[in-house]
C-alpha cells in the first residue's frame, strides 16, 4: 500500500491538504501534490513571498528526506486551488544540483 493510499488526503494546516505523494520512477522524483483553500487559495500569496526559496530551504534542511537526497532524488511540489479545481497555483521541481 502506497503512502497516498494510507495517508492522503491529510490536512496539514488550516488551509493546506496533502492530496498525494507519488514516486515518478522515470524521472526519479518524489512529487508532492497539495490543495490550498481559504486565504492561501490565492495567486497573490505566491507573488508576495519567494515560495521557491522557502521550499528549497526546506528540502536542503530536512532530515526526514536525507536518504532520498543522498541517492540523488528530485523533489517536486504542486499546489492546486481548492476553489478552481485543476488550477495550478504553484509548481516547482528541485534536482540534486539545487539542494547540494
C-alpha positions in Angstrom: 0.0 0.0 0.0 1.4 3.4 -1.0 1.8 6.5 1.2 -1.0 8.1 -0.8 -3.4 5.2 -0.1 -2.5 5.1 3.6 -2.2 8.8 4.5 -3.9 11.0 1.9 -5.7 13.2 1.8 -4.5 14.7 5.1 -5.0 18.2 6.5 -1.6 19.8 7.2 -2.8 23.1 8.4 -5.9 25.4 8.3 -5.6 25.9 4.5 -3.4 23.1 3.3 -4.2 19.5 2.4 -1.7 17.0 1.0 -3.6 15.1 -1.7 -0.8 12.7 -2.7 2.8 11.8 -2.7 3.9 10.0 -5.9 7.2 8.4 -6.9 7.8 9.2 -10.6 10.2 6.4 -11.4 11.2 7.6 -14.9 12.5 10.9 -13.5 13.5 9.6 -10.0 11.2 12.3 -8.5 9.1 12.4 -5.3 6.1 14.5 -6.3 4.0 16.1 -3.6 0.5 17.4 -4.5 -1.3 19.9 -2.2 -4.6 21.7 -2.3 -4.9 25.1 -0.8 -8.1 26.6 0.5 -9.3 29.8 2.2 -6.8 32.7 2.3 -4.0 30.5 0.9 -6.0 29.8 -2.3 -4.8 32.9 -4.0 -2.2 33.6 -6.6 -1.2 36.7 -4.7 0.2 34.6 -1.9 2.8 33.2 -4.2 3.8 36.6 -5.6 4.2 38.1 -2.1 6.9 35.7 -0.9 9.6 33.6 -2.5 7.9 30.2 -2.2 10.5 28.5 -4.4 13.3 29.6 -2.0 11.3 28.6 1.1 10.7 25.1 -0.4 14.3 24.7 -1.5 15.5 25.7 2.0 13.1 23.1 3.4 14.5 20.4 1.1 18.1 21.4 1.9 17.5 21.3 5.7 15.1 18.4 6.0 16.5 15.3 7.8 13.4 13.2 7.1 14.3 13.0 3.3 18.1 12.7 3.8 18.2 9.1 2.4 16.4 10.3 -0.8 18.8 13.3 -1.1 21.8 11.0 -0.6 20.5 9.0 -3.5 20.0 12.0 -5.8 16.3 12.1 -5.9 14.4 15.0 -7.4 11.6 16.7 -5.4 8.5 18.3 -7.0 5.8 20.3 -5.4 2.4 21.2 -7.0 -0.1 23.4 -5.2 -3.6 23.3 -6.6 -6.6 25.6 -6.0 -9.4 24.3 -3.8 -12.0 26.6 -5.4 -10.9 26.3 -9.0 -10.4 22.6 -9.5 -7.4 21.7 -11.6 -5.9 25.2 -11.4 -2.2 25.1 -10.6 -1.2 27.9 -8.2 2.4 27.0 -8.0 4.8 24.3 -9.3 8.5 23.7 -8.5 11.0 20.9 -9.0 14.3 20.6 -7.3 17.2 18.5 -8.5 20.3 17.4 -6.8 22.1 20.4 -8.3 19.6 22.6 -6.4 19.9 21.1 -2.9 23.5 20.0 -2.7 
